[in-house]
Amino acid sequence: MDPADSAAGRSTSTRLPPGDFGVVLATLRARRGWSVREFARRANVSEGQICNLESGVRNPTPAVAAACDAAFGTGGELVELAGAGRRGARADGVVEAGPVVAGYERVLWELKDIGRSTGPRFVTGSMKSITRILTDTGPHAVGEQRAEIWLLASRFAEYTGWMAQEAGNFAEALRWTNLAVRWGAHGGDETVAAYALVRKAFIAQHRGDTDAAIGFSNQAAGHPAANPVIRAHAARRAAQGHARRGDAGACREALERFRSHAAETIGDRTPHWGPRIENGNPRLIEASCMLSLRRFELAVDLFAAERRCRLAVPADSNSQARFAVRQATALVGVGRLDDACQIVEAALPVIKRIDSATVRAELGHFVEQARPRRASPGQLALIDASAALAIG
């Protein structure tokens, strides 16, 4: 098995994902974390051929289909799919965008699920190459379908920016976010411009510039194109900024705005930028703010209440690790170092696997709290291991 497959916890399956040949090819490649270049090398075909196949511009020849089938180990299923479902490439070079959009929307959701569980390493290459395919395809589509392709490219670019941020590359995160704004405008959607301000607030927060984080959050909330989802994200960032500044009153007001806007998103079918609002459990966010305000006892109580309700805790590995480390930091604050170390010890394997800059930053806060405490040799060893992992 390829090391990337093993590390990501995925194995070759004889059951193909849904879609036509190009979409199936992109999905299989994304699951393995292969770039276009890597896949082309394994299949012994050109990168241009792979891009043309995945975008639907070209149909696979029997030889190319067989090469792809061998690279993925799908036991002839890709060859059969190529023979049964060939799309007729139009002579005028105009792409029929409907299948491309529907297929890559599914791929995007799958990549997001992979990213939430395994971190940026296994999805970034696929995100970038699929984005390139979409932006190459967009000019060849017409009418509403052209706009749909640009909007989908914008969504891919936004998530690529998030993965860059998770990898700790803030300049790259901003670059991809700016591309998402540009391509969203090509598709007639200005909401991504409002969400870009939330992304800038998050980056400012991680850089320790609290005033800038609050400023960007307020700009996002007041942007003409902001919808309830974006206003909820903005209020969350503002609440955390005010908490870090030590302004409990402003933090409470922002938390109330978050709850109000999050409630508005129920049943909303508009495109949602950023993390899922339903993962933003209000009490977990409040607990995080109380932690920043150094109200450790209240934070501990809030974390404990939500941990008792399993459905309230986000299911993805990234969120679970982030909130677990925050809970441990709060426990250190009330003198429960042993309980805190047990939580961190259980979370360390996940933190190593996902290699998230945001989670490592949380681990650094835990180390700052735990270092001055009287600790046993075993606890000291865990704190030292956490410190090394936090540095990355």
C-alpha positions in Angstrom: 0.0 0.0 0.0 1.2 3.5 -0.8 2.4 5.4 2.4 0.0 8.2 1.8 -2.9 5.7 1.7 -1.7 4.1 4.9 -1.1 7.4 6.7 -4.5 8.6 5.8 -6.2 5.5 7.0 -7.7 4.7 3.5 -7.4 1.5 1.5 -8.0 0.7 -2.1 -11.7 -0.3 -2.7 -13.2 -2.1 -5.6 -16.3 0.0 -5.3 -16.0 3.2 -7.3 -17.4 6.5 -6.0 -20.3 8.0 -8.0 -19.8 10.1 -11.1 -18.5 9.8 -14.7 -15.0 8.8 -15.5 -13.4 12.3 -14.8 -15.1 12.8 -11.5 -14.3 9.3 -10.3 -10.7 9.8 -11.3 -10.5 13.0 -9.3 -12.2 11.4 -6.3 -9.9 8.4 -6.2 -6.9 10.7 -6.6 -8.1 13.0 -3.7 -8.6 10.0 -1.4 -5.0 9.0 -1.8 -3.7 12.5 -1.5 -2.0 12.3 -4.9 -1.2 15.4 -6.9 -1.8 15.4 -10.7 2.0 15.0 -11.1 2.1 12.0 -8.8 -0.9 10.3 -10.4 0.6 10.9 -13.9 3.8 9.3 -12.8 2.1 6.3 -11.4 -0.1 5.8 -14.5 2.7 6.7 -16.9 0.5 9.3 -18.7 1.0 13.1 -19.1 -0.2 15.6 -16.6 -2.2 17.3 -19.4 -4.0 14.1 -20.1 -5.0 13.8 -16.5 -6.3 17.4 -16.4 -8.3 16.9 -19.6 -9.8 13.7 -18.3 -10.8 15.1 -14.9 -12.4 18.2 -16.4 -14.3 16.2 -19.1 -12.6 17.9 -22.0 -11.3 14.5 -23.3 -12.6 10.9 -23.1 -10.1 8.2 -22.0 -8.8 5.9 -24.6 -8.9 2.2 -23.7 -5.1 2.3 -23.0 -5.3 5.3 -20.8 -8.3 3.9 -18.9 -6.3 0.7 -18.3 -3.3 2.6 -17.1 -5.5 4.6 -14.6 -7.1 1.4 -13.5 -3.7 -0.2 -12.8 -2.5 2.8 -10.9 -5.6 2.7 -8.6 -5.9 -1.1 -8.4 -9.6 -1.0 -9.3 -9.6 -4.4 -11.0 -10.9 -3.3 -14.3 -13.8 -1.1 -13.0 -12.3 2.1 -14.5 -11.9 0.4 -17.9 -15.6 -0.7 -17.7 -16.7 2.8 -16.7 -14.7 4.4 -19.5 -16.4 2.1 -22.0 -19.9 2.4 -20.7 -20.1 6.1 -19.9 -18.1 8.0 -22.5 -19.0 11.6 -22.9 -19.0 13.0 -26.4 -16.5 15.9 -26.5 -18.1 18.8 -28.4 -16.2 19.8 -31.5 -16.5 23.5 -30.8 -14.6 23.0 -27.5 -17.5 24.2 -25.3 -17.6 22.3 -22.1 -20.9 20.9 -20.8 -20.5 22.2 -17.2 -23.4 20.5 -15.5 -21.6 17.1 -14.9 -18.3 18.9 -14.0 -20.0 21.0 -11.3 -22.1 18.2 -9.8 -19.2 15.8 -9.7 -16.7 18.2 -8.2 -19.1 19.4 -5.6 -19.1 15.9 -4.3 -15.3 15.8 -4.5 -15.1 19.0 -2.5 -17.3 17.6 0.3 -15.2 14.5 0.4 -12.0 16.5 0.5 -13.3 18.5 3.4 -14.2 15.4 5.3 -10.7 14.1 4.7 -9.1 17.4 5.7 -11.0 17.6 9.0 -9.8 14.1 9.9 -6.3 14.0 8.5 -5.2 17.7 8.2 -3.9 19.6 5.2 -1.2 17.3 4.0 -3.5 14.8 2.2 -5.8 17.2 0.5 -3.8 20.3 -0.5 -2.4 18.8 -3.7 -5.8 17.6 -4.9 -7.4 21.0 -4.0 -4.9 22.9 -6.0 -5.0 20.7 -9.1 -8.8 20.5 -9.2 -8.9 24.3 -8.8 -6.6 24.6 -11.8 -8.8 22.3 -13.8 -11.9 24.4 -12.9 -10.3 27.7 -13.8 -9.1 26.2 -17.1 -12.6 24.9 -17.8 -14.5 28.1 -16.8 -13.7 30.1 -20.0 -15.0 27.2 -22.2 -18.4 27.1 -20.5 -21.2 29.5 -21.4 -24.1 31.3 -19.6 -25.1 30.2 -16.2 -22.9 27.1 -16.3 -19.8 29.4 -16.7 -20.8 31.2 -13.5 -21.4 27.9 -11.7 -17.8 26.7 -12.5 -16.3 30.0 -11.3 -18.4 29.7 -8.1 -17.2 26.2 -7.5 -13.6 27.3 -8.2 -14.1 30.0 -5.6 -15.2 27.4 -3.0 -12.2 25.2 -3.8 -9.9 28.3 -3.4 -11.5 29.3 -0.1 -10.9 25.8 1.4 -7.4 25.7 0.0 -6.8 28.9 1.9 -8.1 27.3 5.0 -5.8 24.3 4.6 -2.9 26.7 4.0 -3.8 28.4 7.3 -3.9 25.0 9.0 -0.4 24.3 7.7 0.7 27.6 9.3 1.3 29.4 6.0 -0.7 32.6 6.5 0.6 34.4 3.4 -0.5 31.5 1.2 -3.9 31.4 3.1 -4.4 35.1 2.2 -3.4 34.5 -1.4 -5.9 31.7 -1.9 -8.6 33.7 -0.1 -8.1 36.6 -2.4 -8.4 34.3 -5.4 -11.6 33.0 -3.9 -12.9 36.6 -3.8 -11.9 37.2 -7.4 -13.4 34.0 -8.8 -16.6 34.4 -6.7 -17.1 37.8 -8.3 -16.7 36.1 -11.8 -19.6 33.9 -10.7 -21.7 36.7 -9.5 -21.3 36.0 -5.7 -19.9 38.8 -3.5 -20.5 36.9 -0.2 -17.0 35.4 -0.3 -15.6 39.0 -0.1 -17.4 39.3 3.2 -16.1 36.0 4.4 -12.6 36.9 3.4 -12.6 39.4 6.2 -13.5 36.7 8.7 -10.5 34.7 7.4 -8.3 37.8 7.9 -9.6 38.2 11.5 -8.7 34.6 12.2 -5.2 35.0 10.8 -4.7 38.3 12.9 -5.9 36.4 16.0 -3.2 33.7 15.5 -0.6 36.4 14.9 -1.6 37.9 18.3 -3.0 41.1 16.8 -6.2 41.3 18.8 -7.2 44.7 17.7 -6.9 43.8 14.0 -8.9 40.6 14.6 -11.8 42.5 16.1 -11.6 45.2 13.4 -11.8 42.6 10.6 -14.7 40.8 12.4 -16.7 44.1 12.6 -16.0 44.8 8.9 -17.2 41.3 8.0 -20.4 41.7 10.0 -21.1 45.1 8.4 -20.3 44.0 4.8 -23.3 44.5 2.4 -23.0 40.9 1.2 -22.7 39.3 4.6 -25.4 36.7 5.2 -26.3 35.1 8.6 -23.6 32.5 8.3 -20.9 35.1 7.7 -22.2 37.3 10.5 -22.2 34.3 12.9 -18.5 33.6 12.0 -17.7 37.3 12.5 -19.4 37.4 15.9 -17.5 34.3 17.0 -14.2 35.9 16.0 -15.2 39.1 17.7 -16.1 37.3 20.9 -12.8 35.5 21.1 -11.0 38.8 20.3 -12.7 40.6 23.1 -12.0 37.7 25.5 -8.3 37.9 24.7 -8.4 41.6 25.3 -10.1 41.0 28.7 -13.3 42.7 27.9 -16.0 40.4 29.3 -18.9 42.7 28.5 -18.1 43.0 24.8 -17.4 39.3 24.7 -20.8 38.5 26.0 -22.5 40.8 23.5 -20.6 39.1 20.7 -21.6 35.7 21.9 -25.2 36.7 21.9 -24.8 37.9 18.3 -23.3 34.6 17.4 -26.2 32.6 18.9 -28.7 34.8 17.1 -27.1 34.6 13.7 -26.4 30.9 14.0 -30.1 30.4 14.7 -30.9 32.2 11.5 -28.9 29.7 9.4 -31.3 26.9 10.0 -32.8 25.8 6.6 -30.6 28.3 4.8 -29.6 26.8 1.4 -27.2 29.6 0.4 -23.5 28.6 -0.1 -21.8 28.5 3.3 -18.3 29.8 3.6 -16.0 28.6 6.3 -16.4 25.8 8.9 -19.8 24.4 9.5 -21.9 26.6 11.8 -23.4 23.5 13.4 -19.8 22.6 14.6 -19.7 25.9 16.5 -21.5 24.7 19.6 -22.3 28.0 21.5 -21.4 26.6 24.9 -18.1 25.3 23.7 -17.3 28.7 22.1 -18.4 30.4 25.4 -16.1 28.0 27.3 -13.2 28.9 25.0 -13.9 32.6 25.6 -14.0 32.1 29.4 -10.7 30.3 29.1 -9.2 33.4 27.4 -10.8 35.6 30.1 -9.0 33.3 32.6 -12.3 32.4 34.2 -11.1 28.9 34.6 -13.8 27.4 36.8 -16.6 28.6 34.6 -14.7 27.2 31.5 -14.2 23.9 33.2 -17.9 23.6 34.0 -19.0 24.5 30.4 -16.5 22.0 28.8 -17.6 19.3 31.2 -21.3 19.9 30.5 -20.8 19.6 26.8 -18.5 16.6 27.0 -21.3 14.7 28.8 -23.5 15.3 25.8 -21.7 13.5 23.0 -23.9 14.9 20.3 -22.8 18.4 21.3 -19.1 17.7 20.6 -18.0 18.1 16.9 -17.3 14.8 15.3 -14.2 15.6 13.3 -10.7 15.0 14.6 -9.5 18.6 14.3 -12.3 20.1 16.3 -12.2 17.3 18.9 -8.5 17.8 19.5 -8.8 21.6 19.6 -11.6 21.6 22.2 -9.9 18.7 24.2 -6.7 20.8 24.6 -8.7 23.8 25.6 -10.5 21.8 28.3 -7.2 20.5 29.5 -5.8 24.1 29.7 -8.9 25.1 31.8 -8.3 22.2 34.1 -4.7 23.3 34.7 -6.1 26.7 35.6 -8.1 25.2 38.5 -5.2 23.0 39.7 -6.3 19.7 38.2 -3.1 19.0 36.3 -3.5 15.2 36.5 -6.9 15.3 34.8 -5.5 17.8 32.2 -2.5 15.6 31.4 -4.8 12.5 30.9 -6.8 14.5 28.3 -3.7 15.7 26.5 -2.1 12.3 26.5 -5.1 10.8 24.8 -5.2 13.7 22.2 -1.5 13.7 21.3 -1.7 10.9 18.7 -4.5 12.7 16.9 -2.6 16.0 17.1 0.5 14.4 15.5 -1.6 12.9 12.7 -3.5 16.0 11.7 -0.5 18.3 12.0 -2.7 21.4 12.4 -1.2 24.8 13.1 -4.3 26.0 15.0 -4.4 22.9 17.2 -0.6 23.2 17.9 -1.2 26.8 19.0 -3.8 25.5 21.5 -1.3 23.0 22.7 1.2 25.8 23.2 -1.3 27.6 25.5 -1.7 24.4 27.5 2.1 24.2 27.9 2.2 27.8 29.1 -0.3 27.1 31.8 1.2 23.7 32.8 4.9 24.7 33.0 4.8 26.6 36.3 2.8 23.9 38.1 4.3 21.3 40.4 4.4 18.2 38.3 5.4 14.6 38.6 8.2 13.2 36.4 5.6 11.6 34.1 3.6 14.8 33.8 6.8 16.8 33.1 7.6 14.3 30.3 4.2 14.9 28.8 4.5 18.6 29.1 7.9 18.5 27.3 6.4 16.3 24.6 3.6 18.7 24.2 5.9 21.6 23.9 8.0 19.9 21.2 4.8 19.1 19.2 3.5 22.7 19.7 6.6 24.1 18.0 6.0 21.8 15.0 
